[in-house]
Amino acid sequence: QVQLVESGGGLVQPGGSLRLSCNASGISFSSYHMGWYRQAPGKQRESVAVITSGDGTFYLDSVKGRFTISRDNAENSVYLQMNNLNPEDSAVYYCNARRGVRESYWGRGTQVTVSS
């Protein structure tokens, strides 16, 4: 059974930082591309950052220079370090594991709220 469990969300003031974690089980973690997505109320889910199985990284333009995605294959975990947060970053953040065109798994999400 595949499980992706996110943690690290919460309430933070503008300009603050958070580190999201996602621990995966039930998959051969190192062979999956891992990503962080977010969905704000009334908006579509969007890709925030992706790290490939080969450690290539891709970022949403609006988070470049502020967010950093990383992975630890020994821990079956992917992380998202988020700095200089602003209210537009508020959303539910989801972890995704993807391999090929058929395999895609999602976590249940963690809420990030940026507010003073």
URFENJO-V473013 format. One record per helix or strand of 2 or more residues. SS is the DSSP state (helix for helix, strand for strand). FROM is the first residue (numbers start at 1). TO is the last residue. Records with the same first field share a line. If there is no record, write none. Layout:
SS=FROM-TO ; FROM-TO
This chain:
strand=3-7 ; 10-12 ; 18-25 ; 33-39 ; 46-51 ; 57-59 ; 67-72 ; 77-82 ; 91-99 ; 103-106 ; 110-114
helix=29-31 ; 61-63 ; 73-75 ; 87-89
